[in-house]
Amino acid sequence: MNDVTLVSQLKALSSPPPLQKTPAAPGFADMLKSAVADTNRLQVEADRAAVALQTGEAKNIHEVTIAMEKAEVSLRLMVTMRNKAVEAYQEIMRMQV
């Protein structure tokens, strides 16, 4: 049976419920690390697919071509992101305070 007296209700209100920590949203550095890791993973997969094709393990050239294109697109995106970051840094350095 639940106690519904005024004292028990006041005690329940005076002690706050335990706070639940919400996980922090990933920051820019985390997203950048993830993008670099994904690009590296795609490059490694493309290299393995090319070696498998050369050694005769892979029979389907289309899968190898797709893996290499994914790696190339990912690398181009990473280079573009780097260039934009460098341009932004240079623009900030040119600002007069």
N, C-alpha and C positions, 0 to 999 in steps of 0.2 A: 504494500500500500504506500502511496506517495504522501509525503508530509506537505501540506499546503498552508502551513501557518505563515504569518507575516514575517517572522524571524527567518524562516528557512528561505523564503522568497528573497529577502534582502541579502542574505548570505550568497545566494546564487547570483544576484546582480552585482555584488561587490567584487566577486572574483571573475576577472575577464576570462573568456575562453582562451585556450592556448592558440597562439598565433601560428598559422601555417605559412611557411616560407614558400613563396612562389619562385620558381626558377627564373633567373634573370634572362632577359632576351639576349640572344647572341649579338655581340657588338660587331663593328666593322672589321676588327682584327680577326675575329673568329670566322667571319664570312670569307675574308681574304685567304686565310689558312685553308679553309675548306675548298675554295676554288682552286688554289694551287695544288692541293692534294688530289682533287678530281682530275685536273689536267695531267698531273704526273701519272695517275693510274691509267688514264686513257692512252698516254704515250707508251707506257709499259705494255699494255694490252696490244697495241698496234705493233710494237716490236716483236712480241711473242707470236702474233698472228703471221707476221712476215717471215719469221724464222720457220714457223710450222709449214708455211707454204713452200719455202725453199727446200726444206728437208723432205717434203712429200707427205707430211702428217695431215695437213689440211687439204681437203679435196675441193672445197668450194671457194673459188677466188672472190666471189661476191662478198662473203663475210669478211674476208681480209681487207677488201677495198673499203667496205663500210667502216671497219675499225680504224683504218688509216685516215679516212675522211673525218671521223669523229674527233680523232686526236688533232688533226690539222685545224679544224674549226675551233676546238677548245684552246689550242695554242694561240691562234689569231686573236681570239677574244681576250686572252690573258695579256697579250702584247698591247692590244688596244687599251685595256684597262690601265696598264702600266703607263702608257703614253699620256693618257688623260690625267692620271695622278701627277705625273711629272709636270705637265702643263699647268695644272692647278697650283702646284707648289711654286713654280716659276712666276705665275701671276701674283700670288700672295707676296712673294719676295719683292716684286716690282712696286707693290703698293707703298705709297708714302703715308707715314703716320703723322 
